[in-house]
Amino acid sequence: MIVLDLFAEVKPIWKNSSQFYGTPYVWCMLHNFGGNIEMYGTLDSISSGPVDARISENSTMVGVGMCMEGIEHNPVVYELMSEMAFRSEKVQVLEWLKSYSHRRYGKAIHQVAAAWEILYHTIYNCTDGIELDKLQYSAVAVTRIVDHNTDFIVKFPDWDPSNTSSALPQAHLWYSTKKVINALRLFIDAGNNFAGSLTYRQNFGNEPLFHTFQLLYHLLLLLWGGTDGGLKHCLVKWDTICSPIADGGLGVRKLVPFNRALLGKWLWRFGEEGDRLWKRVLIARYGAVCGGWSTGLVRGSHGCGLWKGIMQGWESFNAHLRYKVGIGDRVRLWHDQWCGDVTLKEAYPVLYECASNQAATIDEVVVRDNGRMEWNVIFKRNFNDWELNDVVSFLNLIQSHLPFRELADGIRWNLMKSGMFDVRSFYSALREDILFRVGAACVVVMVRQQTICFFTALWRLLYGVGYFTLLGFSGLCLDRSFPYCPAGGMG
């Protein structure tokens, strides 16, 4: 029998059970409860706990493990824990973090090293474990560990943000938010040095998007939270802040659609990168659909959550693709946009309903004979007189796009003249999408209650009056936009 010491980084049972009374055990890190994500870690405990257990008197420890209840957050914690399986000595965390940031971002930058040092002494140095020892593992102490996740983001959908009479959920914090905000500033300062680093961009996308919200939430409380825990009135609409500068806004990018636009790169690469290993792995797991331009949708509650999140943007991404027809074996006649501004299914719904093979590829309905090519689209019934105009229009359209070259099929990005995918163009298309307005409703509700031109004040707090670039944002002069948004006045 092997015992799992599940919560050893905070509550090591082996110390008070005489090494589990001689039974072999695995030193495990739990870290996460119930799949809730937040910025949290105990790096000191992780860097020394497994070594202390292994070299202790009469040790029966036989390995290390991780038994977290959620994944894809706080990668620094899991990187360090994974390394502890191969280390025989305790880790000097500060030196390790310098190496970690270099490996993660591709180069060593002093601002990033300083930011990680701040995070190490604040967010990733939770002292609740010390409190546990003092309270002798009481139920109250264990609750403090579990209840890190109490601010508004992880309270949805139970918490109703429209009920402004109730106090905001208060997170259990063990660190200075001012220091953490300074770390964020250092990360932003280093942005120009990491223009090509995907891992640096990831720090401001997808899963780390939660961390960004958490930081902004604490800063909102710091700047505009009422003394009685209530809320102050805002003077500017959030949509006004996110409008282009030319339209009187600040040009701030909405995080949800901007994150989706960044993830669109992977959808583009999946269709363009041939037989790459990562693509073969995804196809083996989820299958290939739509002519092999994407995988099947990830519908399970478990599995690769990262790719599941990326595929949730497939429909909005595919709406801006134009398919280049060569052989035609990967382009569907009715469902893909390959001729005209819409799919043939949308342009000719009556003909589509009559098609005998609605899933046919172009290669299946083109007859090639000694260099000659003709269409052979088959319908299930004859057409009525009043339908003939649509038939003639349909045949003229596809005849004008008859593929003459037997090349591989391809894709083209409709929003750019070059035909290549571009994050900015995708973001512009998504920004006004009603789906993202609904998806970001919780953020809008929170901000509209608490913001007096929030990002303007944030920039003043971090940088004073001046210009800076954040994730490709256009430079903004703050003199003319504080305390109210330019040109718009009170929203």
C-alpha angles and dihedrals in degrees: 000000000000121000124213114221090206103185099031097139089065108011109028106190093186090074094060100036102057092254090315087306093293097315117135112251142182120232103230135190115216100176097156131061124202098344093290114146129211139138102280140131147141102221095166092055093046093048094054109019099080091047093048090051094048097049096039119115114281090000116187095182111135103175150337129257147169123234102173120162093220137030142197098059136093093019092183090066094052093043091056094043091050091053093052089072088069101037126093096186135050117273123242094226099202093053090044091052091055089054091043094053090047091052094043098049101027099243142046115254120176094221091056092046089051091048092052090049089056092048090049093055094044123023097020096044101067111177097199090105089065089052089052091057091050093049093043095238095303121176089251092057094048089050089057089059094048094044098063084105101068106110121106099272096064092039093072129140093019094055117072109214092192090067097087093170091074123076119256115260107265119220120223100244126187096178141062112265089203090061092047091050088053088055089053089052091053091051089052091048089056094049097102090057093058103048091133099038112110092188091055090051089049088062086069099038144068110341095013086053085082090055090052091051090049092054092047091048092056091046090051090055090047094052105030109013113122120243090243094050092262130121134260125223121262124224101201132055116240091230088057091054091051094048119105117271090245088061094051098266133113097251092238111163119235106241098219099055092035090054090049091050091053091050088052087078089073093051089052093048091049090060096041107038102075117206102354117157096242089052093050090051092053092047091050090053103039105014128234124274138169092048092312094298091118142009125254116275115277103235103162123103090232134044133066101355092182095062090039089059092047093050091053086075096053098102095051090044095048091051088071098046125104115198119223110216120218116140088356098220093122100040120081117222098221106022105044126071102239103133125032128000096294137033119276088243089063096038096049109024094162092053091046091055089052096048113115092212110032093174095051120137119224090251089060094056099041118085114209117196123167093329094318121115128196136172119250105183110164125206130197097233144015117268129247122239093256090054097054095087090060090048093052092046091049094050093047091050097050091041089057089054098044107148111240100172120073096216131133115282118251145180132244129198107237096203095063129058089220091058091230123125115262126187094212094054092048092049091051090053093048097043094080095036109126090217091065091046088058094041092053095044093112091056093045092051092050094047097044089057096048111025130101095179087316101191092047090056091043091055091048090051093050103033112008117223113340146069133301140157124233119185092333097316115155115252113269128200107223097196092079098041106057135125089358132028115267120263091354104075115190113355 
